[in-house]
Amino acid sequence: MKRIIFIVAILFSATALSAQELDLRHEVRLSAGTLMLPNDKGGFTANYMYRVANWFWVGANVNWQFPSATPTFYRWREYNFNGTVSDFEISTRDRFFAVAPELRFSCHNGKKTTIYGAISAGYGIFSATNREFPLKNIYDEYWFWHITLFGINLNLGKKENIIFGGEFGVGFKGLYSIHVGYRF
């Protein structure tokens, strides 16, 4: 067990030493995506990443999605003690907010481009407005995820610290998203 802990400590030390050679280790970006899960419309994601090694990033996402274009209908039936049945149907419009940590793995780190993949999982909250009872909101909590299958950053500017790019993936950040950001 001591060997495993020692090897892990050496690997993290080597990773930290290689990160000290990097100039632009912090990245802040804003992206807009389409076909996001769970809503069928788009939304925005704010992202902060820290570059631990040349190929490895650690960070977090904050995601907000627009209300769904198609209302969600909640239907249920209640059986009363006297034998009567009551049917209920409420129409809502969903909004979604998520916070999720992210791990990014770069496979190409050129001066002008970066190609990467990423995985993210976190906690999301639905809030919906009830049309029949406007003062009563519906909240639901979920664990959500996102896998970036292919992402690319184009590094612009004198110091290559302004980024523009896009991602293809599956999950709460969208099927396709474009982003702009800044590295420092």
N, C-alpha and C positions, 0 to 999 in steps of 0.2 A: 504494500500500500504506500509505503514511503517513497518507493521508486516512482510510482505513478504520479504522486504529488510533486516530486522533484522534476520529473520530465515536463509536466504541465507548467510548472513555474519557469523552467528554462525556455519553453516555447513562447509563453507570454512575454518574457523578458526580451527575446529576440524580436518578437512582433513590435514591442514598444520601442526598441532601438531603431528598427527600420522606419517606424512612423516619425521619429525625430528628424529624419532626413527630408521629410516632405514639407513644402512651404505652405500649401493651401490645404489645410486639414479639415476645415469647417465648411459646410455647405448648407445654404438656406434656399428653398425653392417653393414656388407655388405652381400647382398643376390643375388643369381642367380636364375632366374625363367624361366619356360617354358610356352608355350601357353598363352602369354600375350595379352591382348587387348590393342590396336587395331591391332598390327602386329601379324603375325602368328609364329614368331620366338621368341627367348628368349631375355633376357637382364639382366641388373644389377640394383639393388636398394641400395642406401646408406641411412641409417636410423639413426636418433638420437632420443632417448626417454628420458624423465625425469619422474621419479616416484613420483607422487604427494602424493599418498596414497599406502598402501600395495596392493591394488587391481586395482589402476587406474594410467595409464601412459598417458602422453601428449608428442607429438613429431612431427617430420616432415620426409618426404621421398623425395629423389631425384631419379628419375627413368630415365634410358636411355635404349632404345631398339635397337636391331640390325636392319639393313635394311630388309625389307620383302623378303622372298624367292620368292614369286610370284610378278611380277611387277603389279602395278596398272595402268589401262588404263583409261585416261580421254578422253571421246568422246563428241563432241558437233557439232552442225550444225549452221552455220551462214547464214542468208538470207540477200542478198544485195538489194539495192534499184532498180537495173536494172533487178531484177527477177531471178538472178542466185543464186545457192545454193553452199556453200562450206562446206565440211565435214572435221573435224580435229580429229586426234587421236594422243595422246602423251603417251608414256610409261615412267613410273617413278619407282624409288625404294624409299620407304618411310623409314624415320627415325622418332623416337618419343622421346621426352624429356618431363618429367612432374615433377612438384613440388607440393606436397600435404601435408597438416597437417594430423596427425593421432591421434586417440583416441584408447587406448588399455585397455581392461578389463580382469583382471586375475580372473580365477575361482579356481585355485589351485596354491598356493605359497609354495612349499616344499623347503627344503634345496638344493636338487639336481635337481628338475624339476619345471617348471612353465608351466601351461596350460592356454591359453588365447584366446580371440577373439578380433577383431579390426575392425574399420571402418575408411576409409580415402577417402577424396575427394579433388581434386585440379585442377590445370590448366595444360593442356598439349599442346605442339606445335609439329605439323608435319612439317618436311622439306623433300622435295623430289627433286631429280635431274632430270631435263628434258633431255631425251636422244636425242631428235631432236635439242634442243637449250640448249647446256650444260651451257651456261653462265646465263641462266634464271632459278632460283630456285623457287619452289612453296612452300608457307608457308600457314598453316592453323592452327587455334587455336580452342581448345575444352576444355570443362570441363570434367574431368574424375574422376572415383571413384574406390574404391577397398574395398571388404568386406572379412576379414579373418574369415572363418568359424571355423577353428581349427588351433591353433598354439601351438608348444611345444618348450621350451628351456631346454636343459640339461646344468646344471651348473658344470663346471669342474675347476680344479686347487685347490690350497691350500685354497684360500679365496672364492672359487666358483664364481670367477669373469670372467672367460672365458666361453663364451656360444657357443653352437652348437645346431642347431635345424632346424625345417622345418615348413612350413605353407601350408594349403589347403585353397584356396579362389577363388574369382571371381573378375576380374578387371585388372588394369594395372600392378600389381605386379606379375601376373601369376596364373595359376591354381595350380601349385605346385612350391614351392621355398625352397631352403635350405640356411641357413645363418650361419655365424660365427661372433662373436663379442666380445666386452670387456665391462665390467661394472666397474665403478669407483665411 
